[in-house]
Amino acid sequence: MSKREEYEAKTEVLLTPIAQANGVEIYDVEYVKEGADWYLRAYIDKPEGVNIIDCETVSRALSDVLDKEDFIPDAYILEVSSPGLGRTLKKDKHLEKSIGEEVEIKLFKPVEKCKDFAGILTAFDEEKITIQDGDVSRTFERSTIALIRLALDF
């Protein structure tokens, strides 16, 4: 397990009781470097959507626990937010909740001279993701997908 994965997993364990106490679920936790700064991001959600008060309450509680545990030696910026409308679908639990929803897929390399596809998420397993675009069903190897997220429909 990498340092990043270890920090994310430990943060998720510490965040779980905080999320439960505040009526939200953990969507994702990520520890990333952007430029010179490290960010520890916790994405929370609930059926009716999270608001700024939810984020603030969870952020303060998580910050206190992280300060006490002090397991990340790097200086970092803590962010707690909603995953947003065009949320990235990183984990199987995200894909499961999104079956029947319209998604956008971006590939690392073009297929049929195209790297961007959209359609209704119809199936997935450990190796493949299938979408339906009208009469056309497309299956992609998960290893070829750079990004999959919910489509924004305005």
C-alpha positions, 0 to 999 in steps of 0.5 A: 500500500502506498503512502497516499493509499495509507493516508486515505484509508486511515482518514476514511476510518477516522471520518466514518464515525464523524460522518455517521454522527452528522447524517452524511456518507463518505463518498471518497477521500483523496490525498493529492499533490497539486503544485507545491501543496498537498491536499487531503480531500474528503467528499461527503454526500447524503440523499438530499445533498450536502450543504455548507453547514454539513461540510463545515461541521464535518471539517471541524470535527475531522480536523480535530481528530487529524490533529490528535492522530497526527499521522501525516508528516507533510503539511497539507490543506484539508478540504471537505466538500460535496462530490458535485453534480458531475462526480467522478465514479472511482469505486465500484460503489459509485458505479453501482449507484449510477447504473441507469444514469448517463455517464461520460467516459474519457479514454487514455487512447482514442478508439475509432478516433475518439477519446470521449464517449457518453451513454447510459451506464448499463453494466460493469465488473472488475475488468469492463464498463458498458454504456448504451448510447441509443442503439449502440452498446459499447464496452470498455476495458477499465484499464483504458478509461482515464475518467468516468463521471456522471454527465451534466445535463443542462 
